[in-house]
Amino acid sequence: MDAIVNNPVLTDKDARPTQAQAEDAVRTLLRWIGDDVGREGLMDTPMRVAKAYKELFSGYDQDAEEALGRTFEEVAGYDDIVLIKDIPFFSHCEHHMVPIIGKAHVAYLPDGKVVGLSKIARVVDIFGRRLQTQETMTAQVAHAIDETLRPRGVAVMIEAEHMCMAMRGIQKQGSTTITTTFTGTFKSDPHEQVRFMTLIRG
């Protein structure tokens, strides 16, 4: 998992276009699909799309390991599983830039320290708000927690529906994709994997 990129950095030659250039790109797409960019309903669309993209893909401007922030060592000896399940998220497929909608289940086995529960959900959001494949996102969430907390193990399961399957191509609405990543004790001990799955389904 060492090869996983937490926060891709743009080089000078790949520097971000301006807001005006982004809006021009939206106008180009609108013309390409056959609509009239001058009609009333589309007058402000380029501006709105650029603004929406800035929000939808805000994960590129955030660092997941930094977001995990402060850890706590006063845990009264607690060393069992910490599970946050059913974390809702949305993302966008990097192949077609259409939505991925789902939920994440994230667990870790503390090794002397814990992190605020909301921080785990924040990590899911950060990676979700980037162009993704579900497989990569699953590994990225696990890697960020593993690197920051150094727990005895991390388990991540993501369940999601991909609009690139539902809205285009094969057009199979309602199908769900499940991906998992395990590190440390969760990876080496099948019993811990079973406990993780049981707690999610239970």
N, C-alpha and C positions, 0 to 999 in steps of 0.2 A: 504493500500500500504506500510505500515511500514515494512512488512515482506520481501519486495523485496531486494535482495542482489545486491548491486551496483558492487562490485568488489570481487569475490570469492578469498579466500586466501588458498594457499596450506599448509597443515600441514607438519611437518618434514617427516612423513612416506609416504607422497604423493609428496615429493620433485621431481622437474622436472628431467627427465632423461637427460643425456648428449647429445650433438650433435651426437656423435658416436652411442649411443644407439638408437636415433631416426632414424638414417640412417639404422641401422641393422633391425629395425622394418619395414622399407619400403622394404628392401630386402626380409624379410619374407613374406610380402604381395605379392610381385612380384612372388616369388616362389609358393605361395599358389594359385594364379590365373593361374599358369601353364606356366609362361614365364621363360626365361633363363637370370638370373641376370648377367651372364658373357658376354652376347653379347654386341657388340659395342654400340648400341643405348641406352642401359640401364646402361652403366658403371657409368655415372655421375648422373643418375636419383635419387638415394637416397639422394645425397647431394642437388640436385635441389628441391626435394620435401620438405626436411627439411627446406630449406631456404624459400620456398614459404609459408609453414605453419607458419613460424615465422612472415611473413608479413600479411597473411590472417587472423591470429588470434591474431594480435597485441593488440586487445582490452583488453585482460587479463592483460596487463601491464600498462593500462591507467585508470585513475579515471575520470568519467564523470563530477562529481560535481566540481572537481578541474579544469577540462578543461573549464568549463563555466567561470571561472576566474572573472575578474573585471566586476563590474556592473557600470552603469552610472545613476546618479540621476538628471542630467540637461536635463529634457525632456520637458520643457516649458509647463508643465501641461498635457501632453498627457497621456491619460488613456484608450484608446480604443484598440481594438484587434491588435496584432502584429502576422502576419501569414507568415511563410516561407513554401511555397508549392513546390511539385515536387522535393524533395531532393532525388537524386538517391542513392541507396545503394545496397550492396550485403552482404549476410550472408551465414551461413551453417546450415542446419537442424541438430539438436543434435541427431536425431534418426538414420540418415543414412549418415550424413556428406557429403551431396551433396548440391549444391548451392540453395540459396533463392535469387531472384533478384527482386527488386521492387523500390518503391519510398515512401517517408514519407511526411506527411503534419503536421506541428507543429505550434500551436498557443498558445499565452498566453495573459492574460489581466493584464497589468502592475499595480503595486501598489506602485508607486513612483520611480521605478527604472527599467532600461532595460539592456539588455546584447547585446554584438556585435552579429550581425546576423550570422556570420560565426561560432560562438560558438555553435549555435543550430545544424547546420549541422554536426559539429564535434562530438556532443553527439550521433547523429544517427550513425555515423561511428564507434564510440567506441563500442557501443552495437552491431552493425552489425558484427564487427570483433571478434565475439565469437560464440561458438556453441549456437544455439537459437531455440526457438519456436517463431513464430510470435506474439503470444499472450503475452509472457513474454517480448519480446523486446518492444512492444507497451507500456506496463505498466512501464518498466524501463526508457524509454525516458521521459515519463510524470513525473515520480517520481523524477528523477534527476533535472529537471527544477523546479518542485514544491519545492523541498527541498532547492535549491540554491537561487532562485529569490524570493520565497514566494509571488507569484503573486496572484491576485484574482481568477485565474483559469487557467488551462492548458487543451488543447485539442490536441490529437494526433490521426492521422489516418495513417495506413500503408496498402498499396496495393502491393501485391507481387505474383510472380509465384514461385512455389516450384518444384524444379527438382525431388524431391522424388516422386511427382505425375506425372511428365512429362516423366521421363526417366525410371522409374521402376514401379512395381506394376500395378496400374490402367492405367498408361500411357496416361493421358489426357493432351495433350499439349495446352497451351494457357489459361487454367483456372486460375483465379485470386482469391486470398483470401484477404478479407478486415477485418481489426480489428480496433477498436477505444477504446480510454480511455479518460474520462473526469474527471477533478477535479474542486473543488470550484464552481464558478459561472457557468462554462460550464456544470457541473453536475446537478446543482439545477435549472437552467433556460433553459427550452427547446428552448426559443427564441435564446439564444446564440449558442446553438447547431445548429440550423437552419442557423444562420448567418455563422457559421464556414463551414458548408457543402455547402452553397450557394457560398461563396467565393472560395472554392476549385473547384467547378464545373463550376463556372461562367467564 
